[in-house]
């Protein structure tokens, strides 16, 4: 049964929310204003200049850029520089895990994800990718992690999908079917990824409103 990498890419954000794919730091809007036209009223009080971006965030952004270019060695070096500045930076640890996972260095990836989770035990991207790595050899732990994710975010469609894979692997067909059904109900585009033996039992409600992309949705 083929499992997909569903929480791929590196991530950086100043928020603690779960992310999927590539995110870039917000700039906080324009740094200037156009000159007033003829007859315009006098400008109001000057706005304060945007706060300087901390060096660690600049490095994270550069690491993401290099990751997008598949310069993995350089991206890894940059993320390690971030950790020199901030040893507990969960985003740098997570990004190191993704680089290692993309290069089939599973043990290193798990170590990096665990380091991210020591800072934030509920950090969903690290939990999800850890479950993907553990699935082939430690299905019980993978199931436990995926259940944590869907309990925290019932609309994490790809977490439900991968939970279905692992439950099916354990022979728990009824629970697997329910997980696949929930995944497809939340994100109908996932239906083709449901194993064929379960696909006929999975349906979507045509009257339901489309859902916005959720944490853990495929990108």
Secondary structure, DSSP 8 states (H G I E B T S, - for coil): ------S-S----SS-S---S-------S-S------TT-----S---------HHHHHHHHHHHHHHTT-HHHHHHHHHHHHHH-TT-HHHHHHHHHHHHHTT-HHHHHHHHHHHHHH-TT-HHHHHHHHHHHTTT-HHHHHHHHHHHHHH-TT-HHHHHHHHHHHHHTT-HHHHHHHHHHHHHH-GGGGGGS-HHHHTT----TTS------TT---
